[in-house]
Amino acid sequence: MLSDRARALTGSQTSGMRNRARKLRAEGVHVINFAAGELDQDTSDSIKGAARQAIDARRNQYTDTLGIRELRERLAARVTHKTGATYAAEEVGFTAGAKQALFNAVFVSFQGNDEVIIPAPYWVTFPEQVRLAGATPVFLPTAHNDFRIDTDELARAITPRTRGIILNTPHNPTGAVCSAAVLEGLARLALQHDLTVVFDECYDELVYEPAVHHNIVKLVPQMKARTILIGSFSKTYCMAGWRAGYIAGPQATVKAVANLQSHTASNACNIVQYATLAALEPGNDKFVAGIRAQLREQRSVAQACLAAIPELSCVAPEGAFYVFPDVSRLLTMSFRGQRPENVDTLAEMLLEHAHIAVVPGSAFGSDRHVRISYAIPADEIKTGFARLAGFVKSLV
Ligand SMILES: Cc1ncc(COP(=O)(O)O)c(C=O)c1O
């Protein structure tokens, strides 16, 4: 017997597509995996070395729930540097990935009868976490505005029940980066209406000039008291499977998160905590700059390939590693007599007939787009888009 809560829950669709692509590959089919939410390359030598050393040093014990003191202090220094506001070790915590930090943040901040505004399209997990907390996600459409939040529309979406906003910049799946003006407008509304802002900046280092990432606390220092910052080592440091993320926020929130996590997962992996300490060493800045430069190149390749398919239109992404083209024209055409009708069927047809795995926009609250990750080698990007172009050509 399952609880109502469990019955209402669906598995992450992004993982679903990845698993299906993996299965086809295991059957010997050469699938281009445009569905990945991570880089397909190795993490840095110093991070790997620190993990080996931690194993040899028998870091087998539990640690404090939100991490060893040294790591919390280093994370606090990092967040202090990013925000220009002083964060103490008690105001930050290490978690098993940003996903755990987000779940904990949402769970301790929102409850039944609360509304939480989420700009749409949204990262697949945000609304599910809000629902798990018993609160109601309220979506703020942005597609009509090239995925930019309109603060007048945001103001109109606020009701007496609104308790928070979940923001993600740079954005998964659209690649949009919030401007300073939007964040300042949003902060004004949060201050005026006493709202908590969950600020997910997992892709903060993956922004491509001339775009610039802005941290909301840095822009508006009064926001420190009502902002929960979320960060991740998954993308920038190629550590997705290591599960390394963090939370920074008001001390009472971080304490509540520690209490919650002490009854669920306890601490994130002890060994990974030492590896993350190494990731935070300045020597790794070069590693991150290399990842950014490489993704910038891959983004150019993906954009050039996309531009050659006139049936698709796409807002230029400024950050993260996704393009999110509008595929609605394809939904009105047929492939060998079959019409895709919706983005889910289209994604299935692309996997079956073109051997490319994309994530349908429905996972992100859009029935007109698909997400294509360009965090794969340039030759695979080209092959994947050539297959996509061939598929589109064959539509009538
Ligand atoms: C916007 C966003 N937030 C959070 C996460 C979770 O990251 P982590 O691997 O650190 O749990 C992801 C991962 O895809 C993401 O895209």
The ligand as an ORCA input file, in Angstrom:
! r2SCAN-3c Opt
* xyz 0 1
  C      18.942     23.769    -11.585
  C      19.497     22.604    -10.862
  N      19.492     22.594     -9.521
  C      19.981     21.545     -8.836
  C      20.503     20.455     -9.466
  C      21.015     19.312     -8.643
  O      22.386     19.264     -8.624
  P      23.166     18.204     -7.725
  O      23.777     17.228     -8.662
  O      24.188     19.027     -6.995
  O      22.201     17.569     -6.805
  C      20.514     20.404    -10.860
  C      20.999     19.201    -11.552
  O      20.753     18.962    -12.699
  C      20.009     21.508    -11.579
  O      19.995     21.521    -12.913
*
